[in-house]
Amino acid sequence: MKKYELIFILRAELPDTEMESRVARVKEILAGHDGEVTQENHWGVRRLAYEIEYESRGNYMFLKFKSEGTAVAELDKFLRLDDQVLRHLVVVDEEWEERNRVSMAKRRQNRPEENAGAAE
């Protein structure tokens, strides 16, 4: 499983219950693909850098999750088709990927030494 980050922006005038229903749906999609949300952070209503669909403010939500890649396609489809979502972005958590890659490389380096010691 890979780790991902998701951020989406809803229209500012929507009540918080709308945000909660979207987050619940995201969690359902992830659960359907054996994924889980590891961090949830509601940033609240903020001013947009530029207008999107005549909106100058947006309600931001940030999530970190672990899942298979198939969940990302379904999440993308769900958020793209929702008229209340102004923008969304899903990215691989590269910091975690890099730490994992370095850790795996160290393990591979240590294995030959362990095997050489066992052969003696």
C-alpha positions in Angstrom: 0.0 0.0 0.0 1.1 3.5 -0.8 0.6 6.6 1.3 -1.2 9.5 -0.4 -2.3 13.1 0.4 -5.6 14.5 -0.7 -6.8 18.1 -0.6 -10.1 19.3 -1.8 -11.8 22.7 -1.7 -15.6 23.1 -1.4 -17.7 26.2 -1.9 -17.4 28.4 1.1 -21.1 28.9 1.7 -21.8 25.2 2.3 -22.4 24.1 5.9 -19.9 22.0 7.7 -22.3 19.0 7.4 -21.6 19.0 3.7 -17.9 18.8 4.3 -18.4 15.9 6.8 -20.6 14.0 4.3 -17.8 14.3 1.6 -15.2 13.1 4.1 -17.4 10.2 5.1 -17.8 9.3 1.4 -14.0 9.4 0.9 -13.6 7.1 3.9 -16.2 4.7 2.4 -14.3 4.6 -0.9 -11.0 4.0 0.9 -12.5 1.2 3.1 -13.8 -0.5 -0.1 -10.2 -0.7 -1.3 -8.7 -1.8 2.1 -7.4 1.7 2.8 -7.6 4.0 5.8 -7.3 7.7 6.6 -4.3 8.3 8.8 -4.7 12.1 9.2 -7.6 14.5 8.8 -7.2 18.2 9.0 -10.0 20.7 8.2 -8.3 24.0 7.3 -11.6 25.9 7.2 -12.7 28.8 4.9 -9.8 30.6 3.3 -9.4 33.1 0.5 -8.5 31.6 -2.9 -5.4 32.8 -4.7 -7.6 33.4 -7.8 -11.3 33.0 -8.5 -12.6 29.5 -9.3 -16.1 29.4 -10.8 -16.7 33.0 -9.6 -15.8 31.9 -6.0 -13.2 33.9 -4.1 -13.2 31.8 -0.9 -13.2 28.0 -0.4 -13.6 25.5 2.4 -10.4 23.4 2.6 -10.0 19.8 3.7 -6.7 17.9 3.9 -6.4 14.1 4.3 -3.5 11.6 4.5 -4.4 8.0 3.7 -2.9 4.6 2.9 -4.5 2.7 0.1 -4.1 0.8 -3.2 -3.8 2.7 -6.4 -7.3 1.7 -7.5 -8.8 3.8 -4.8 -7.2 6.9 -6.2 -9.0 6.6 -9.5 -12.4 6.2 -7.7 -11.7 9.1 -5.4 -10.8 11.3 -8.4 -14.0 10.3 -10.2 -16.1 11.1 -7.1 -14.6 14.5 -6.5 -14.5 15.4 -10.2 -18.2 14.8 -10.6 -19.3 16.7 -7.4 -20.4 20.2 -8.4 -19.7 21.5 -4.9 -15.9 20.6 -5.1 -14.0 23.5 -6.7 -10.6 21.8 -6.9 -9.0 18.6 -5.6 -5.6 17.0 -5.8 -4.3 13.6 -4.8 -0.5 13.0 -4.6 1.8 10.3 -3.4 3.4 11.2 -0.1 6.9 11.4 -1.5 8.6 12.0 1.9 7.3 8.7 3.1 8.2 7.0 -0.2 11.8 8.4 0.1 12.2 7.2 3.7 10.8 3.8 2.8 13.2 3.5 -0.2 16.2 4.4 2.0 15.2 2.0 4.7 14.8 -0.8 2.1 18.2 -0.1 0.6 19.8 -0.3 4.1 18.1 -3.6 4.7 19.4 -5.0 1.4 22.9 -3.9 2.3 22.7 -5.6 5.7 21.4 -8.9 4.3 24.6 -10.1 2.6 26.6 -9.4 5.8 24.2 -11.4 7.8 24.3 -14.3 5.3 28.1 -14.2 5.2 28.3 -14.4 9.0 25.9 -17.4 9.0 27.9 -19.2 6.3 31.1 -19.2 8.5 
